[in-house]
């Protein structure tokens, strides 16, 4: 068995096992193959030159950058509660005054003053008997009073329906408050010293409504946002709250009592080795869920009375326009490495034309058998031929030596 295995191994032709395949250039006189090959080459060149280089700017290196935004709200409005007017300036309407990447403008405020800790009715928990209320001392003892559960809490409790304990302030004309948005961005991996900014502008560029803009829509077809500016000139950077809401596809009357969340994004597309760069401004409404929309939060001012030292607080429950401000974009720079990469891709893609023509020639055309004989050729095993030639030369040499020995013996005799 071992000897048979050895014979099978020694019988393997190493030249056949490690044969090498190389390409052979043959000029095929067939217009169909030539048209297919050149058509694909032209398509590849057009794709790389037009789409990759011109449209996608494949000759550049890119970097995504994130900057920062500064906002400034100006203006004054008012509200009425129980027939009494109260002014609201930007300090009152904008709470908190400073936020990182955001701003909030109040449209409706509920004011519950002089709260102190005690047991009082919870307006959101109605009851008929004490069994309808939770019994979790010390916060709740399972007591029902005048149709509401009594609990340990800050009293009087907040209620958006009780005008005796909570004052309602709906700001009239808050949509005329103005917000000035300033932003900056940089792309450190492309140029660490270059900063694109609108912060140094001395005066705002007021939005007039005549600037170039494009609208974006939701899947239902409703307008959900607008992009203002085209990047060729300084875009408007000061808007009224009403204008921002209109650009976001809604109105002040719609969101006054519920609030809303909108995104104000400054989008940059800059060549860092070029001249100036100006952003476009995209405004979108974010709270489009049918289950939960609007925006509200609560804050309180704490203090102690001078007579008894008892701690009290004034509770504010506010609803309004929450603006999320961002500055982001893409920086670009002409790059020799990017150009070389695209040229290398072009050269590699040109081989698709040869591959397609070969496939058509060897597998599709009726003359494929004839073309295959020209395309594929098997060479003789020249290494075996050399061995055979060496054997013949050796036999000839031995024959000559025998002849020489015979001739010498003949002449000696």
ZADREN-932756 format. One record per residue: x, y, z of N, C-alpha, C, CB in turn. Coordinates in steps of 0.1 Angstrom, whole numbers, plus 5000, padded with zeros to 4 digits. Atoms other than C-alpha are relative to their C-alpha. Glycine has a CB too. Example, Ala and Ser with C-alpha at 12.3 -4.5 7.8 and 13.67 -1.06 7.14 Angstrom:
500949885000512349555078500950125000499050005012
499149895000513749895071499250115008500450054986
end
This chain:
500849885000500050005000500950135000499150005012
499249884999502850245009500850024987501149985011
499349995013504750164977499150054989500549864995
501049955010501550224956499850155002498749935002
500149854997501150564974501250074995499750025015
498849935004504750644967500050024984501349935004
500149995014504250564930499150114995499649874994
501049905004501150784928500650145002498749985008
499449874997503051074944501150034990500650005014
499049985009506051034922499550024985501149895000
500649995014503751014891499450144998499049904998
500649865002502451374898500950084992499750065014
499249915009503551614871500050145007499450014986
499949874993504751924891499850114990501350015007
500349895010504652134859498550024998500749964987
501549995001500952054856499450055013499449864996
500649964987500252104893500350155002500649925012
499749864998502052444894500150084987501350015008
500049935013501152564860499650155002499049934990
500249864999501052934854499150054988501350085000
500949955010498253114835500350154998498549995004
499749865003499053444817499150044989501550014995
500949945010497153674794500750004986499550145004
499549995013497653664757499250104992499949864993
500749905007496753964736499749964985500950134999
500550045013494753864705499050114995499349865000
500949905006493054114682498949934993500850094990
501250075005489553994677499250104990499049965011
500649925010488054134645498449985000500549974985
501450014998484454174657499550135006499649885010
500449874996482654504659499149995013499250064989
500850014988480254374686500950015013499249875000
499250004988483054314711500750145001501149904998
499449865000484754654702499050105005500550044987
501049914996481454844707499849995015498749994992
500350024986480754684741501250055009499849855003
498849964992484354744753500150155001501349944994
499849865000484555104743498850075007500150054986
501149944994481055184755500149995015498749934996
499850014986481855054790501150095005500349865004
498949914996485155244790499550155001501149994990
500549875000483355564781499150035012499250034987
500949984989480755514808500850015013499049885002
499249994988483455454834500750135001501149885000
499349875000485355764824499050115004500750034987
501049904997482155974825499649995015498849984991
500350024986481255824859501050065009499849865003
499049954991484555904875500250164998501349934997
499749865003485056244858498850095004500350034985
501249914997481456384862499549985014498949984990
500750024987479956214892501050005012499349865000
499150014989482956134914500850135002501049884998
499149884999485156444906499150125002500950014988
500849875000482556714899498950005010499550034986
501249994991479456624918500449965014498949904995
499650044987480956434947501350065005500149855001
498849934997484056644947501149905006499850115011
499150114995486256334950501550045000499949884991
498649955000489456544946500350075013500250094989
499849934987489056674982500149905012498950105002
500150074987489756545017498950085008501450005007
501149944993486756605040500249975015498749954995
500050024985486256645078498650065005501250075007
501349954994482956675097500450085013499149885004
499749924989483056955122498850045008500750134996
501149964991480957065152500450135007499649895010
499749874994480957425163499150035012499950114990
500949964989479057625189499250124995500950045012
501049905003476157875189499850095012498749934995
500449914989475458185209498750074995501150115002
501349945004471958325210499750125009498849905001
500349894992470558655222498550044997500950124997
501549975002466758725227499850145005499249905009
500349874997465459075227498550034998500850104991
501449965002462059245231499249995013499349914990
500849994988459259295256498549964996500050145007
501450035002455659155258499350015013499949864993
500749994988452959125284499049895001499250145000
501150104998450258905299499050065009500649875006
501049954991447058955318499549885009498850064992
500550094991445958765349499050075010501149925008
501149944992442658845367499950154997500349985015
500249865004442459165347501250095002498850055006
498849924997445959285357501149974990500549975015
499050025010448559335331501449995006500050124990
498650024995452159225337501050004988500249875008
499050005011455159305315501049885001500850134999
499050105001457559035303501150044991499349864996
498949975009460959125290500849874997500950115006
499350125004463558895276500649935013501250044991
499550064988464858835312499049915006500550105010
501150084995461458705323499649884991498850095003
500550105009460558515292501049894997499550074987
499050095003463858345287500649945013501250064991
499550074988464558085315500349864996498950015011
498949924993467157975321500650104990501149905005
499549895008468958285308501249954991500550115009
498950055008472058095296500049854999501450045006
500050155003472057745280501149974990498649954996
499050055010474657555261499349944988501149915006
500650065012473257505226498550005000500549864998
501550004999469657585235499550145005499549895009
500649884995467257865243498549975001500250134990
501450024998463757875257499350135002499849915013
500849884999461058135253498649965005499950084986
501350044993457958125275498850064991499950065014
501249955006454558145258498850005010499749914988
501050024989452358035288500749975013498949904996
499550034987453158045325498949995010501050125004
500950024989451357915355500850045013499449865001
499349944989452358105387499249965013500150154999
500650054987451657935421500850065011499949855001
499249944990452858175448499849965015499850165000
500150024985453458145486499749865004498950095005
500250144996453657775487500849965013500449904989
499450044988454557615521499749855002499750085012
500250154998454857245532498849985009501249945006
501250034991451557115546499249894993499250125002
501050095005448556885540498950074993499449915011
501049945008446256995512499549924989500550144995
500650085011444156875483501050004988498750054996
499350025013445856735452499050004989500849865000
501149985010443856865423500049904989500250144994
500050105011444956595399499549865005501449984995
500450134995443656315422498650015006501049945011
501449994995439856305425499649875008499050024988
500450124992438056075450498650025005500949995012
501450004994434655985464500149975015499149904993
499850044986435855825497501549995002499349875004
498650014997439155785515500649874994500149995014
499450125006439555435499500550034986499049895000
499549965014440055605465501450065001499150094993
498749944999443255765479501049905005499950135009
499050094995446555595485500350035015501350014992
499749994986447555535522501549965002499149915009
498650024999451355575523500650115009500750004986
499549904991452255775554501550014999499749965015
500749884995453656025559499550094988500950095008
500449925011452956155524498550004998500749954987
501550015002449356025522499449925011499749954985
500750074989446955915549498749944995499850095012
501350065005444055795526498850095004499849865006
501149914997441956105533499550074988500550115011
500749935011439456255509499350125005499049904992
500549884995438456615513499450084988501050095007
500649925011435956795490500249944986500450155000
499950075012436356535463501449994995499250074989
498650015004440156545462500849945011500650144997
499150074990442856335480500950115007500849894993
499149914992444756515508501349935001499350035013
498650055000448556475507500950105006500549954987
498949914995451656615524500850054988500949935010
499449945012453056855498500250155002499249974987
500049855000453757215489498650054997501150054989
501449955000450457395495500050154998499249965012
501050085007448457525478500749934988498950104995
499450085011449157265451499750074987499449865000
500249955014449657355415498849944993501349984992
501150055009446657325392499850104989498749995009
500249925012446157445357498650044998500649934987
501449975000442457475364499550095011499249875000
500449924988442257645398500650144999500449935013
499549865001442558025394500250065014499050094992
499849944987442458075431501449975006499049945010
498750034995445757905438501150024989500149865005
499149995011447457935404499650114990500249864993
500349895009447658245382500449954986500650135004
499750045014447558185344500550134993498849944993
499549895007449758415323500349954985501350065006
499850035014449458385285500650124993498749954993
499249885005452058605269499450044986501549974998
500649945012450458825242501150074992498950105003
499049945009452758905213501449945003500050145002
498750064998455658675224500649964987499949885010
499550045013455958575188500850124993498849964990
499349895005457358925182501450025007499250135001
498750004994460358865204501149954990500149915013
499050035010463558855184501249925006500550134993
498850084996466458605186501150024990499649855002
498949985008469858675172500949885002500850135003
499250124999471858355164501450024994499349884992
498649985005475658365160500749865002500850115008
499450145000477858055153501450014995499149904992
498750015005481357945146500349854999501150065010
499650145002483057625134501449994994499049934989
498750025006486457485125500249864997501150065010
499750135004488057185110501549975002499649974984
498550004996491357115128500949914993500149975015
499250095007492556815109500450054986499449874999
499749945013492457015076500850135002498750034993
499349884997493557355090499750045014499650114989
500349984986493857405127500050155003501149945009
500049864997494257785124498850074994501350064995
501149945007491157855103498749995008499949954985
501350004993487857955121499050074991500250065014
501149945007484658025102499050055010499449914989
500849954989482458245123499150124995500950055012
500949885002479558495123499950085013498649964996
500049934987480258605159500550145000500849925011
499449865000482258915150499150104993501349994993
500949915006479359065131499450105010498849934993
500549904990478359395147498550025000500750144996
501449985001474859415134499349874995499650124991
500650125005472359135128499550024986498849965009
500650005013471059045094498649955001500849904989
501450034997467359055098499349934989499250145003
500750095010465158795081498850084995499549875007
501149935007462758955056499049914993500650104990
500950095007461258645040500249994985498550055002
499750005015462658725005501349924997500250144995
498750085002465858515010499649874994500749985014
500250135006466258194990499849895011501149964991
500350104990464757895009499449884994499150055011
500650125004463757535005499349935011501149904994
500850074990461157335024500249855000498550044998
499950144998461356985038498649955005501149965009
501350054996458256765043500149875007499149984987
500150124993457256475065499449894990499250015012
500550115009456056135051498550034997500149875007
501449965002452456275054499850114990499350025013
500049895010453356565031499950145007498849994992
500049874993453156835059501450065001499449985014
498749934999455957095060500549995014499850144996
499450014987458257015089501350095002500449855002
498949924998461057255082500450084987501249925005
499549915011462857515060501450035001499150134999
498649965000466357585050500150134993500949894992
499949865005467157955045501550034996499650105012
498749975005470058075024500549894991501050025012
499450105009472257904998501549995001499650044985
498550014998475757945012500850094993500449864997
499249905007476858214988500150135006499350014986
499949874993476158515010499549975015499050104993
500450014986475558585047498549985001500550135007
501450034998472258435057499450095010499749855003
500649924989469758615079500249925013498450024998
499750074988470558545115499250065012501550025004
500949954990467958745134498549974996500250155003
501450035003464358615135499150035012499949844996
501050004990461158665154499649865004498850094996
500550144996459758365173499049964990499550005015
501150045009456758375150500649964986499150124998
499450045013459058365119500749865001501050104996
499450134998460958065133498949895000500849995013
501050105000457757885140499449984986498950045010
500550025013456457955105501049924991499850144994
499050085008459757825090500049855004501450065002
500150134996459257515111498749934997500249995015
501350065005455757455096498950015011500349864997
501049984990453657575126499750155002500349925013
500349864997452357895141499950025015498650044994
500049974986452358075174498749975007500350155002
501350034994448658035180499949855002498950054990
500150154998449057655176500849955012500549934987
499150054989451857615202499950085012501449994995
500049914989451057895226499649935013499150124998
500450064988449257675251500749875003498549985000
499450134998451257355247501650014999499549904989
498650005002454757465237500449914988500849965012
499550095010456957295211501550005001499550054986
498550015001460557195203500450014986500549865006
499549985014462357325172501549995000499450134994
498550005002465857275159500450114990500449864994
499549905008467757565145501549974998499950155007
498650055003470957435128500650094989499949864995
499249935010473657635110500949904994500850125007
499350105008475057415083501050064991498949924991
498849955007478457475068500549904990501150045009
499350085010480057355036501150084994498949964988
498949915002483457505034501349944994500450065013
498650035005486757485014500950085009500250044985
499249944990489257555041501250084994500649905010
498949935006491957665016499450104990500949904992
500649905009489557894998499750135008498749954994
500449874994487858235007499149985012499450094990
500950004989485058305031499049894998499350135001
501050115000482358045039498850055008500649875006
501249964994478758125048499149885003499350114992
500950114998476257885064498650024995499949975015
501549995002472657805056499449965014499649904989
500750024988470157795084498849914998499550145007
501150105001467757495088499250005012500649864997
500950004989464757515110499049894998499250145001
500850125000462757205119499249995013500749884997
500750034987460057115144500249855003498450034998
499650134996460956805164498949925007501250015008
501050074993457956725185498849974992499650085013
501150035009455856575158499349875003500550004985
500750134996454756265177498550035003500749945012
501449994997451056215178499649965015499149914991
500250044986451356065213500450105010500749875003
499549904990453356335230500750114992501049945010
499449885006454156685218500050125009499450034986
499949894991454757025232501250005009498850015009
498950004991457257125259499750095012501350064993
500249934988456957235295501049965011498549995005
499250044989458957235327499750105012501550014997
500349924988458857375363501350045006499149925009
498949964992461157575384499450095011501050094992
500649934988460757755418501150095006499649895011
499249914992462158045438499749985014499750154995
500250034986462757965474500550115009500949875004
499749894991462858205503499449975014499550144995
500550014986462058235541499350135004501149965010
500749884995459558475557500850075011498649975004
499349934989461058745579499449985013500150154996
500750014987458458695606500349875007498550024998
499850134993458658315613501249924995498749924997
498950075006461558205591499649874993500949965011
500550125007459357945575500450004985498449995001
499650015014460557825541498750004991500849884997
501149995010458257915512500650004986499150135002
499550005014458557905474498950054991500449864996
500949975011456958045443500349914988500250154995
499850115010456357775417499650064986499249885003
500349965014456457855379499949874992501150104995
500250115010455057595354499950074987498849915004
499949935012456057725320499949914988501350094999
500150075013455257615285500550104989498649954996
499549905010456957765254500849934989500950105007
499350045012459257735224501449965005500050114989
498650044997462357525231500849994987499949865008
499249995012465057595205501349935003500250144995
498750074999467957345201500950064989499849854999
499149935009470757535185501349924997500450155005
498850085003473657365167500750064988499649864997
499249965011476457445143500949884996501050135004
499250125005477857165122500150014985499249875003
499749995014479157105087501149914996500250144996
498950085006481756955064501050104994499449914989
498949925006485157105056500749924989501050045012
499450075011486957025024501350074996499050004987
498749955004490457065011500549924988501050015012
499450085012492056974977501249925005500450104989
499050104995494156664983500649924988499449915010
499350085010496756504960499749855002501550035000
500250144998496256174977498649964996500249975015
501450035004492456184971500050004984499050115005
500050015014493156264934500649874995500750124994
499350125004495555974931499149885002501449995007
500950114997493055744947498949994990499350025014
501050015010490355834922500549964987499350144999
499350045012492755804893500349855000501350084997
499750154998493755454906498749924998500649975013
501350075001490055364909499550004985498950075008
500449995014489455484873500849894992500450134994
499250115007492355254860499549865003501450025004
500550134996490954964880498749974993499949995015
501350025006487455014867500049984985499150125003
499950025014488555024831500149864996501250084994
500050145002489254654834498749944999500949935010
501350055002485554604836499649984986499050095008
500350015014485354674799500649874994500550124993
499350125005487854394791499349875005501449995004
500750114994486054154815498749984993499950025015
501350015006482654224800500149954985499350135000
499850045014483954184764500549855000501150094993
499550145000485753854773498849915004501149985011
501250084996482553724790499149984988499350065012
500850005012480553814759500649914989499750144994
499350085010483153654736500049855003501450054998
499850144997483553324755498849935004501049995011
501250074994480053254768498750044993499950035014
501349955005477453454748499949994984499850145004
500049995014478353494711499949864994501250074994
500150145006477553204687501449954996499150014987
498650055004481253194677500949985012500650114990
499250014988482353144713501049894999499149995012
499050115001484052804705501250044992499349884994
498949965008486152954678500950115007499550064987
499349904993487053254699500849945012499150115006
499350064989488053024728501349944996499149895006
498750065004490652854707501150104998499849934986
499049905001492353184701500350065014499550114991
499849944986491853304737500849915009498750045006
499350094991493052994755500949904992498949925008
499050095007496152804744500849935010500850084990
499250084991498052524761501449984994499349875003
498650015005501852524757500549865003500950105007
499350134997504052204756500750025013500949964989
499250004988505952104787501450014996499749875009
498749985005509252254777501149945010500350144998
499050064991510952124808500249854997499650015015
499950145004510251754798500750004987498649944999
499450005013511351844763501550025001499450114991
498549984998514751964775500649885006500250125010
499450134995515251644795500249904989499149945011
499950095012514551444763501150034991498749994993
498949955009516951654743501449965006499950154998
498750034993519651604770500349854999499950045015
499750145001519151224768500549974986498749925003
499650035014519451224730501550054998499150074990
498649955001522651444732501049905007500150145006
499150094993524051204758500249874992499449965013
499950135009523350894735501050034988498749954996
499149975011525051074706501450015004499550144994
498649994995528051154727500649875003500050095013
499550144998528350794738500449934987499049915008
499850065013528050684702501350054993498850024991
498849955006530750914691501349955007500050165001
498950054993533050794718500349854996499850005016
499850135004532550434708500649994986498649925000
499549995013533250524672501550045000499350104991
498649964999536450694682500949895005500150125009
499250124995537650394702500249904990499349955013
499950105010536850164674501050044989498649974993
499149955010538750384649501449995004499750144996
498650004995541850404671500549865000500150065014
499650145000541950024676500349954986499049915006
499850055014541649974638501350054994498850054991
498749955006544550204629501249945007500050155001
498950064993546750044656500349864995499749995015
499850135006546249704641500550014986498749915001
end
